């Protein structure tokens, strides 16, 4: 694979990971606002797992 393709693949993975992180953070904010303790625990665990 060319260097350019490798860089594009890495940037794509990084963007995907950032989008997932932002989504988790938003879902966690909403869960906290609603006081949904079970969902808060699940989302916090997912955040720890995803790094």
CNS distance restraints for C-alpha pairs under 8 A (distance, minus, plus):
assign (resid   1 and name CA) (resid   5 and name CA) 6.34 0.50 0.50
assign (resid   1 and name CA) (resid   6 and name CA) 6.71 0.50 0.50
assign (resid   2 and name CA) (resid   6 and name CA) 6.41 0.50 0.50
assign (resid   3 and name CA) (resid   7 and name CA) 6.22 0.50 0.50
assign (resid   4 and name CA) (resid   8 and name CA) 6.16 0.50 0.50
assign (resid   5 and name CA) (resid   9 and name CA) 6.07 0.50 0.50
assign (resid   6 and name CA) (resid  10 and name CA) 6.18 0.50 0.50
assign (resid   7 and name CA) (resid  11 and name CA) 6.13 0.50 0.50
assign (resid   8 and name CA) (resid  12 and name CA) 6.06 0.50 0.50
assign (resid   9 and name CA) (resid  13 and name CA) 6.25 0.50 0.50
assign (resid  10 and name CA) (resid  14 and name CA) 6.18 0.50 0.50
assign (resid  11 and name CA) (resid  15 and name CA) 6.08 0.50 0.50
assign (resid  12 and name CA) (resid  16 and name CA) 6.11 0.50 0.50
assign (resid  13 and name CA) (resid  17 and name CA) 6.12 0.50 0.50
assign (resid  14 and name CA) (resid  18 and name CA) 6.14 0.50 0.50
assign (resid  15 and name CA) (resid  19 and name CA) 6.15 0.50 0.50
assign (resid  16 and name CA) (resid  20 and name CA) 6.28 0.50 0.50
assign (resid  17 and name CA) (resid  21 and name CA) 6.17 0.50 0.50
assign (resid  18 and name CA) (resid  22 and name CA) 6.18 0.50 0.50
assign (resid  19 and name CA) (resid  23 and name CA) 6.13 0.50 0.50
assign (resid  20 and name CA) (resid  24 and name CA) 6.15 0.50 0.50
assign (resid  21 and name CA) (resid  25 and name CA) 6.18 0.50 0.50
assign (resid  21 and name CA) (resid  47 and name CA) 7.43 0.50 0.50
assign (resid  22 and name CA) (resid  26 and name CA) 6.18 0.50 0.50
assign (resid  23 and name CA) (resid  27 and name CA) 6.14 0.50 0.50
assign (resid  24 and name CA) (resid  28 and name CA) 6.02 0.50 0.50
assign (resid  24 and name CA) (resid  43 and name CA) 6.73 0.50 0.50
assign (resid  24 and name CA) (resid  47 and name CA) 6.99 0.50 0.50
assign (resid  25 and name CA) (resid  29 and name CA) 6.24 0.50 0.50
assign (resid  26 and name CA) (resid  30 and name CA) 6.33 0.50 0.50
assign (resid  27 and name CA) (resid  31 and name CA) 6.11 0.50 0.50
assign (resid  27 and name CA) (resid  43 and name CA) 7.64 0.50 0.50
assign (resid  28 and name CA) (resid  32 and name CA) 6.09 0.50 0.50
assign (resid  28 and name CA) (resid  39 and name CA) 7.87 0.50 0.50
assign (resid  28 and name CA) (resid  40 and name CA) 6.02 0.50 0.50
assign (resid  28 and name CA) (resid  43 and name CA) 6.22 0.50 0.50
assign (resid  28 and name CA) (resid  44 and name CA) 7.56 0.50 0.50
assign (resid  29 and name CA) (resid  33 and name CA) 6.15 0.50 0.50
assign (resid  30 and name CA) (resid  34 and name CA) 6.25 0.50 0.50
assign (resid  31 and name CA) (resid  35 and name CA) 5.98 0.50 0.50
assign (resid  31 and name CA) (resid  36 and name CA) 5.23 0.50 0.50
assign (resid  31 and name CA) (resid  37 and name CA) 7.47 0.50 0.50
assign (resid  31 and name CA) (resid  39 and name CA) 6.31 0.50 0.50
assign (resid  31 and name CA) (resid  40 and name CA) 5.82 0.50 0.50
assign (resid  32 and name CA) (resid  36 and name CA) 6.25 0.50 0.50
assign (resid  32 and name CA) (resid  37 and name CA) 7.44 0.50 0.50
assign (resid  32 and name CA) (resid  40 and name CA) 6.55 0.50 0.50
assign (resid  36 and name CA) (resid  40 and name CA) 6.16 0.50 0.50
assign (resid  37 and name CA) (resid  41 and name CA) 6.21 0.50 0.50
assign (resid  38 and name CA) (resid  42 and name CA) 6.31 0.50 0.50
assign (resid  39 and name CA) (resid  43 and name CA) 6.03 0.50 0.50
assign (resid  40 and name CA) (resid  44 and name CA) 6.03 0.50 0.50
assign (resid  41 and name CA) (resid  45 and name CA) 6.13 0.50 0.50
assign (resid  42 and name CA) (resid  46 and name CA) 6.19 0.50 0.50
assign (resid  43 and name CA) (resid  47 and name CA) 6.10 0.50 0.50
assign (resid  44 and name CA) (resid  48 and name CA) 6.27 0.50 0.50
assign (resid  45 and name CA) (resid  49 and name CA) 6.15 0.50 0.50
assign (resid  46 and name CA) (resid  50 and name CA) 6.05 0.50 0.50
assign (resid  47 and name CA) (resid  51 and name CA) 6.19 0.50 0.50
